[in-house]
Amino acid sequence: MKIETLLPLGKVDPGLRTPETALDIHAVGRDAQFIEALGYDGFVVEETKVDPYIVVALAAQATSTLGLGTAVAIAFPRSPAITAMSAWMIQRLSRGRFTLGLGPQVKGHIERRFGLQWSPPATWMREYVQAVRAFWECWQNGTPLDFQGDHYRLNLMLPMFNPGPIEHPAIPIHLAAVNPAMCRVAGELAGGIRPHPVCTPSYIEAVMLPAVRAGAAKSGRSLHDFAVAMKPLVAAAPDEDLLEARVRDARARLSFYATTPSYLPAFEHMGLADLAQEARALSKAQRWEELPRLIDDNVLHQFILVGTYDVIGRKLVERFGAVVTQCEFSIAVRTETDRQTLANLVKDIRAARADQARATIAGAAR
């Protein structure tokens, strides 16, 4: 199993409150080198409080072997031309180590944070990815730009605006997904999915992957190298006393996710539709601090991986090894002991074979 991380190491953003430690933009290069030295396969950046392309570019400049990716960048507020150029430049800078992870965002954010008109995200994303690739095809092979869709009509590319070919033009694209419609799009034309943290292994296997396979069948694609890249909800600490604070933050994060209608299918799959509806009502009333009480210990352990450092790596592989090819995980590093603990965890998680996950993705019987 491949392993990747966000920054800062050990990041747990409660969603409802300011995180204890924020990303230090001035230290990204140094921290990326540290991640690379620990043996990680990848460093990824999510678009919440930072521009992910800037952060990934800083990491690309400072490293030589570390995989890099957006996990994820929000697609629709940027035109396909802007996204295509950002990815092209980072792929050139990193000498072929970049994966473009794209996400649609939910309706409220598209309309009220980005000021765009809402449209069904799966069909929009299909066209968006095709448009991005039309730019890459134009720049790499001189193919005339001529993309005609419902959202984008693109046919103007002058030499002044053409960055030209690069050494590694095959940039993988991963799509953030929860619902089957987006999974079908990913299976049809992307290189992987990034399930939302509320997606349990059973939901991934029973709901998401059948849709991926349906999309792949539509376009006649093989899923041999298809990635399922998970950022699980994890509460980990060196001992039981410190674990309590991590559980508190993870409980708050999960309750925050329960307020979002787009994530309802994942809660319904676990028989928790009523909980999600109650969370939604509390959010509409702006009663944010009451949300974590909805997450009792039974619900907590269905969605959140909890454990001390001596067991958390094994638990991660046991829970996700049958459905996930790469996983985001880290712990905070404040001492040399922490550094060695994380290095050992990275080594152990990477040692887990991906054979079962590959078979599950392909739909092969266990």
Residue pairs with C-beta under 8 A, 6 or more apart in sequence:
1 317
1 320
1 321
1 324
1 325
1 326
1 327
1 349
1 350
1 352
1 353
1 354
1 357
2 41
2 42
2 67
2 325
2 326
2 327
2 350
2 354
3 40
3 41
3 42
3 326
3 327
3 328
3 329
3 346
3 349
3 350
4 40
4 41
4 42
4 43
4 44
4 67
4 69
4 71
4 229
4 326
4 327
4 328
5 35
5 40
5 42
5 43
5 44
5 328
5 329
5 330
6 43
6 44
6 45
6 46
6 71
6 231
6 328
6 330
7 23
7 28
7 31
7 32
7 35
7 43
7 45
7 55
8 21
8 22
8 23
8 24
8 31
8 332
9 31
9 35
9 330
9 331
9 332
9 333
9 342
10 21
10 236
10 330
10 331
10 332
10 333
11 19
11 21
11 23
11 330
12 19
12 234
12 235
12 246
12 249
12 250
12 253
13 19
13 48
13 249
13 253
14 248
14 249
14 252
14 253
14 256
15 252
15 253
15 256
15 257
16 252
16 253
16 255
16 256
16 288
16 289
16 291
16 292
17 252
19 249
21 332
22 49
23 49
23 50
23 55
24 31
25 50
25 54
25 55
25 58
28 55
28 58
28 59
28 62
29 58
29 59
29 61
29 62
30 62
32 43
32 58
32 59
32 62
32 63
32 66
33 62
33 63
34 333
35 43
35 66
36 43
36 63
36 64
36 65
36 66
38 339
38 342
38 343
38 346
39 343
39 346
39 347
39 350
40 66
40 346
41 66
41 67
41 326
41 350
42 66
42 67
42 68
42 69
42 99
42 326
43 56
43 59
43 63
43 66
43 67
43 68
43 69
44 68
44 69
44 70
44 71
44 101
44 328
45 52
45 55
45 56
45 59
45 69
45 70
45 71
46 52
46 70
46 71
46 72
46 231
47 70
47 72
47 73
47 74
47 103
52 70
52 71
52 72
52 73
53 70
53 73
53 86
53 90
56 68
56 69
56 70
56 90
56 98
57 89
57 90
57 93
59 66
59 68
60 68
60 90
60 93
60 94
60 97
60 98
61 93
63 94
63 97
65 97
66 97
67 97
67 99
68 90
68 94
68 97
68 98
68 99
69 98
69 99
69 100
69 101
69 174
70 99
70 100
70 101
70 102
71 101
71 174
71 194
71 229
71 231
71 328
72 101
72 102
72 103
72 174
72 175
72 176
72 194
73 83
73 100
73 101
73 102
73 103
74 102
74 103
74 104
74 105
74 114
75 83
75 102
75 103
75 104
75 125
75 128
76 104
76 105
76 110
76 114
76 116
76 121
76 124
76 128
77 105
77 110
77 114
77 116
78 86
79 152
80 128
80 131
80 132
80 134
80 135
80 152
80 154
81 135
81 154
83 100
83 102
83 128
83 132
84 131
84 132
84 135
84 136
84 139
85 135
85 163
87 98
87 100
87 132
87 171
88 135
88 136
88 139
88 163
88 166
88 171
89 163
90 98
91 97
91 98
91 166
91 168
91 169
91 171
92 166
92 167
92 168
95 167
95 168
96 167
96 168
98 171
99 171
99 172
99 173
99 174
99 191
99 192
100 132
100 171
100 172
100 173
100 174
101 173
101 174
101 175
101 176
101 194
101 229
102 125
102 128
102 129
102 173
102 174
102 175
102 176
103 175
103 176
103 194
104 110
104 121
104 124
104 125
104 176
104 182
105 114
106 260
106 261
106 262
107 118
107 262
110 116
110 118
111 117
111 118
119 151
120 181
121 181
121 182
122 179
122 181
122 182
122 184
122 185
123 150
123 185
124 151
125 175
125 182
125 185
126 185
126 188
126 189
127 149
127 150
127 151
127 152
128 151
128 152
129 173
129 175
129 185
129 189
129 190
130 147
130 149
130 189
131 147
131 149
131 152
131 154
132 173
134 145
134 146
134 147
134 154
135 145
135 154
135 157
136 169
136 171
137 143
138 144
138 145
138 157
138 162
139 162
139 163
139 164
139 165
139 166
140 165
140 166
140 169
141 165
144 155
144 157
145 154
145 155
145 156
145 157
146 154
146 155
147 153
147 154
147 155
148 154
148 155
172 191
172 192
172 227
173 189
173 190
173 191
173 192
174 186
174 190
174 191
174 192
174 193
174 194
174 227
174 229
175 182
175 185
175 186
175 190
175 192
175 193
175 194
176 182
176 193
176 194
176 196
177 183
177 186
177 193
177 194
177 195
177 196
177 208
178 195
178 196
178 198
178 199
178 208
178 262
178 263
178 265
178 266
179 262
179 265
180 207
180 208
180 210
180 211
181 211
182 193
183 193
183 207
183 208
183 209
183 211
183 212
183 215
184 211
184 212
184 214
184 215
184 218
185 215
186 192
186 193
186 212
186 215
187 211
187 212
187 213
187 214
187 215
187 216
187 217
187 218
187 219
187 221
187 223
187 226
188 215
188 216
188 218
188 219
188 221
189 215
189 219
189 221
191 225
191 226
191 227
192 226
192 227
192 228
192 229
192 325
193 208
193 212
193 227
193 228
193 229
194 229
194 230
194 231
195 203
195 204
195 208
195 228
195 230
196 257
196 263
196 266
197 230
197 231
197 232
197 233
197 253
197 257
197 303
198 233
198 254
198 257
198 258
198 263
198 266
198 267
198 303
199 208
199 230
199 266
200 266
200 269
200 270
200 302
200 303
201 319
201 320
201 322
201 323
201 324
202 269
203 265
203 266
203 269
203 270
204 228
204 230
204 323
204 324
205 322
205 323
205 360
206 269
207 265
207 269
209 228
209 323
209 360
209 361
209 363
210 363
212 223
212 226
212 361
213 223
213 362
213 363
216 222
216 223
216 226
223 361
223 362
224 358
224 362
226 325
226 361
227 325
227 326
228 323
228 324
228 325
228 326
228 357
228 361
229 324
229 325
229 326
229 327
229 328
230 320
230 323
230 324
230 326
230 327
230 328
231 327
231 328
232 304
232 305
232 316
232 319
232 320
232 327
232 328
232 329
233 250
233 253
233 254
233 303
233 304
233 305
234 250
234 304
234 305
234 306
234 312
234 316
234 329
235 243
235 246
235 247
235 249
235 250
235 304
235 305
235 306
235 307
236 243
236 246
236 305
236 306
236 307
236 308
236 309
236 312
236 331
237 243
237 245
237 246
237 308
237 309
238 308
238 309
238 338
238 341
239 308
240 308
243 306
243 307
243 308
247 300
247 304
247 306
248 292
250 300
250 304
250 306
251 292
251 295
251 300
251 304
252 291
252 292
254 295
254 299
254 300
254 303
254 304
255 279
255 291
255 292
255 294
255 295
256 288
256 291
257 263
258 267
258 272
258 275
258 276
258 279
258 280
258 291
258 294
258 295
259 276
259 279
259 280
259 282
259 283
259 291
261 280
263 276
264 273
264 276
267 273
267 275
267 276
268 276
270 302
270 303
272 299
275 294
275 299
278 294
279 291
279 294
282 288
282 290
282 291
282 294
283 291
300 306
305 312
305 315
305 316
305 319
307 315
309 331
309 341
309 345
312 345
313 329
313 344
313 345
313 348
313 349
314 348
316 327
316 329
316 349
317 348
317 349
317 352
320 327
321 352
321 356
321 357
322 356
322 357
322 360
322 366
323 357
323 360
323 361
324 357
325 354
325 357
325 358
325 361
327 349
329 345
329 349
330 342
331 338
331 341
331 342
331 345
332 338
333 339
333 342
356 366
359 365
359 366
360 366
